Amino acid sequence: MPGGAYNGILLPERGGQGRRPLPPPSEYSFSIYQKSSVNGRGCRGSGSGAAALSPKDEAILKVAKEIVVKFIGGGPVVPHRLSGHLRHGHGYGAPRPGGISLAMRRRSGREPHELRPIVIQPNYLEFADGSALVTWGRTQVLCAASVLDQVPAFRLESGGGWGDREYGMLPRSTHTRQTGRAPAVASGAAARRFSADRRSLRAWWTWPLWGSAPSFWTAMSSRPTVAPAAPPSPGLRGPVPGPGALRGKRYWQLCR
Amino acid sequence: MNERVSAVSLGLVEGRLLLDLDYEEDSQAAVDANFVITGKGDLVEVQASAEAGPFDPALVPEMLSLALVGAARVARLQEEALAPWLPLPW
């Protein structure tokens, strides 16, 4: 997708000019998430500029609003003529009889687009060449990087370096006890994470020509008993961009 | 360093696409997907599994744009966390 648009999001040109400048805050404040969408014309909100409702839609919406106010106590009601989440609003719109869907919140109270609160504490370990403690909701990941003055045998001739990683979950980081510290063959979700991490490393790292080999050790534990030292980064709870707000935005403008 | 990378998970829970599933959501997701995305918005890894029967391919573009939103936020947080060390010497 070189420099094109994908699904309405403009993607940056390839071979960019180094670090992009941070946008001023005013440029990436999205409008409040609008869940309204009518006749599949996109998420435009219900104000001016939205497609006009047909009399039938109007009637449905009116009845739906009454139902909500009477039985649920207020909240957004949107008419859906097309297949809900496939077309509008991630997470909104399991279509219901009568073309009405109610916006539901997640049990955690997050919006469908919302990440858990994230805290990154760099240089967390004293002895690692690089390290960070990443707190992601109730999950903590401790990452440590080592740079070794050696490479695997199959890389000796190449003159390049190599990177690898280990990953393990602490014994009582899940509902049931995890056995082993860094299983040779991880299973299930851990295995998926393992393979993804290896490729991520290759995307991230340029192998230095002098042949040092960074190795990474990651430990994960869920539900920390100790509260993270730093407060969660602001901005995660703010208005979340709806799909309509994404259209025409450059990728880096989403970085907030 | 070539690029920042960040990864997000998302899934289809009760007919809704949700970003960054927590344990309860993950255990009942019908589709479980993980995306690894660079700071420039290029893809490193796309992985999606049907957990409860095959799913509609029309979900894939929606999953990608939702993942781009999440990855962009993580990339931003990484940049803030690393700000004291930037620009890096290589």
Interface residues (C-beta under 8 A of the other chain):
Chain A: M1 Y6 N7 G8 I9 L11 P12 G16 R19 L22 S83 G84 H85 L86 H90 G91 Y92 G93 A94 M104 R106 R107 S108 R110 P112 H113 E114 L115 R116 I118 I120 Q121 P122 A132 G137 R138 R192 R193 S195 A196 R199 S200 A203 W204 W205 T206 S222 S233 L236 V240 P241 P243 L246 Y251 W252 L254 C255 R256
Chain B: M1 N2 E3 R4 V5 A7 V8 E14 G15 R16 L17 L18 L19 D20 D22 Y23 E24 E25 N34 V36 T38 K40 G41 D42 V44 E45 Q47 D56 A58 L59 P61 E62 L64 S65 L66 L68 V69 G70 A72 R73 V74 A75 R76 L77 Q78 E79 E80 A81 L82 W85 L86 P87 W90
